[in-house]
C-alpha cells in the first residue's frame, strides 16, 4: 500500500469529488485551517475579524442540527477528521455510558475566546 498523495500544486476545482479528495488527503498542518469558525457579532467588532481557528477551551454556540442554540466549551479537536467535541453535547449509549458527539466546525459560532496562549493574543491584535 502506498502512502496517500497530497497535491501541493492544487489550486482549486469546482468538482465536488476533487474538493472532497483535497480535504481528505490534506496534511495535518493544512487541515488545521479547516477547523475555523465564525465569531459572534460582539467579538467580530472587537477583533475586526470574521472567523478564527478553534482552540480547546473556546466557548461555542451550536448553530445547526439537533443541538441548535446550545452552548459549551470545546473539550477536544480532531484534526484528522476535522471534528470538534463540545462539553455537554453527548449521546447516551445502550449500556448507559455517555459519549461526546463530533460536530462540524462550520456549524459552530465562537462566543468566548480562550486567550491563555500569548501567540493567539498577538494574532488577534495584528492588523
C-alpha positions in Angstrom: 0.0 0.0 0.0 1.4 3.4 -1.0 1.3 6.5 1.1 -1.6 8.8 0.2 -0.6 11.5 -2.3 -1.3 15.1 -1.4 -1.1 17.7 -4.2 0.8 20.8 -3.1 0.3 22.4 -6.5 -3.5 22.0 -6.5 -5.3 25.4 -6.8 -9.0 24.7 -6.9 -11.7 22.8 -8.7 -15.4 23.1 -9.0 -15.8 19.4 -8.9 -17.1 18.2 -5.5 -15.2 14.9 -5.9 -11.9 16.8 -6.1 -12.9 19.1 -3.3 -13.5 16.1 -1.0 -10.3 14.4 -2.2 -8.3 17.5 -1.3 -9.8 17.8 2.1 -9.4 14.1 2.8 -5.8 13.8 1.7 -4.6 17.1 3.2 -1.8 17.0 5.7 -2.4 18.0 9.3 -0.9 21.5 9.1 -3.3 22.2 6.3 -6.3 20.5 8.0 -5.7 23.0 10.9 -7.1 25.7 8.5 -10.3 23.7 8.0 -11.1 23.9 11.8 -12.2 27.6 11.8 -15.5 29.1 12.9 -17.3 32.4 12.8 -17.0 34.9 15.6 -20.1 36.3 17.4 -21.1 39.9 16.5 -19.5 41.5 19.5 -16.3 39.5 19.1 -16.3 40.4 15.4 -16.4 44.1 16.2 -13.8 43.9 19.0 -11.2 42.0 16.9 -12.3 43.1 13.4 -12.1 39.5 12.1 -14.9 37.4 10.8 -13.6 33.9 11.7 -10.7 32.4 13.6 -9.3 28.9 14.3 -10.9 26.9 17.1 -9.0 26.0 20.2 -9.6 23.9 23.2 -11.3 26.0 25.9 -13.2 28.3 23.5 -16.9 28.7 24.3 -19.0 28.0 21.2 -22.7 28.1 20.3 -24.1 25.4 18.0 -26.0 26.9 15.0 -27.2 23.8 13.2 -28.5 20.3 13.9 -30.4 18.8 16.9 -28.3 20.7 19.4 -29.0 24.1 17.9 -28.7 27.1 20.3 -26.9 25.0 22.9 -23.6 26.4 24.2 -20.5 24.7 25.7 -16.7 24.7 25.9 -14.5 22.8 23.4 -13.3 19.6 25.0 -11.2 18.2 22.1 -10.4 18.8 18.5 -9.6 16.0 16.0 -7.7 17.4 13.0 -7.7 14.1 11.2 -11.5 14.0 10.8 -11.9 17.9 11.1 -14.4 17.4 14.0 -14.9 19.3 17.3 -16.1 17.8 20.6 -18.1 20.2 22.8 -18.6 19.7 26.5 -22.3 18.7 27.3 -23.1 17.6 23.7 -23.2 13.9 24.2 -25.2 10.8 23.3 -26.2 8.0 25.7 -25.1 4.6 24.5 -27.1 1.4 25.1 -25.0 0.4 28.1 -25.8 3.8 29.7 -22.4 5.4 29.3 -22.2 8.8 27.7 -20.1 9.7 24.6 -19.2 13.1 23.3 -20.6 13.7 19.8 -18.4 15.0 17.0 -19.5 18.3 15.5 -18.5 20.1 12.3 -16.7 23.4 12.9 -18.8 25.1 10.2 -21.9 24.7 12.4 -20.3 26.5 15.4 -20.0 30.1 16.4 -17.4 31.3 18.8 -18.9 33.3 21.7 -15.9 33.5 24.0 -12.2 33.1 23.2 -9.6 31.2 25.2 -6.8 33.7 25.4 -4.3 31.7 27.5 -2.0 31.5 24.6 0.2 34.6 24.0 0.6 33.8 20.3 -3.1 33.8 19.8 -3.4 37.2 21.5 -0.8 38.6 19.2 -2.5 37.2 16.1 -5.8 38.8 17.2 -4.1 42.2 17.8 -2.5 42.2 14.3 -4.0 44.4 11.6 
